[in-house]
Amino acid sequence: MKNLLFAAFIFSVLMVSCSKKEPEDLYPTDSAKASYDTVAIDSFSNGATSVDIVRQIKMSSQKYQDSVKEALKLQEQEKKLKEELEKENKKKADDEKKKADDEKKQKSTEKPTAAEVKTD
């Protein structure tokens, strides 16, 4: 009798555990999907690259080198323009200073002083 009860208990457990269940949909159709790659790459797995190596690859690329050269050219052009503007401003300031000095000299030679007027 004990064996029969034990066998019935085992049979019922097997029936419950082995019954067909409906699988849950882990990715329902109405859920939002990521627009990027979500596969995790271990840093020690094949295809994984370190941050330093990726940085070196980017820096050695032709596009990066061209952009660096272009930036240097632009800086040189800006420096030349600034120097030219400074030269022009200095010239203008010197010319204005000379004109002001010439005008002062002309005014002083044209107008007689008070002592000269009394003696005449």
Residue, then its C-alpha position, 0 to 999 in steps of 0.5 A: m500500500k505504501n508503494l502504491l501511494f508513493a507511486a501515485f504521488i510521483f505520477s501526479v508530480l510528473m504530470v503537473s511538472c511535465s504538462k504543456k505550458e504556453p510559452e511567454d513571449l519575451y519580446p512582444t511585438d508592441s515593445a520598443k526595439a533598440s536602434y543600436d547594437t545591444v550585444a555585449i562584448d567582453s573585453f577579453s573576447n574575440g573582436a574586442t578592442s581596447v579604448d586606446i587602440v580605437r583612439q589610435i586607429k581614429m587618430s591615424s585615419q586619413k580623414y583625421q589627419d586631413s582635418v588636423k592639417e585644415a585646422l592648422k591652415l585656418q589658424e595660420q590664415e587667421k594669424k596673418l589676417k590679424e597681423e595685417l590688421e594690426k599693421e594697418n591700424k598702426k599706419k592709420a594711427d601714425d598718419e593721424k598723429k602726423k596730421a595732428d602734429d602738422e596742424k599744431k605746427q601750422k596753427s602755432t606759425e600762423k597765429p602770432t603770440a601776444a608779445e609779438v602783437k604788442t611790439d608791432 
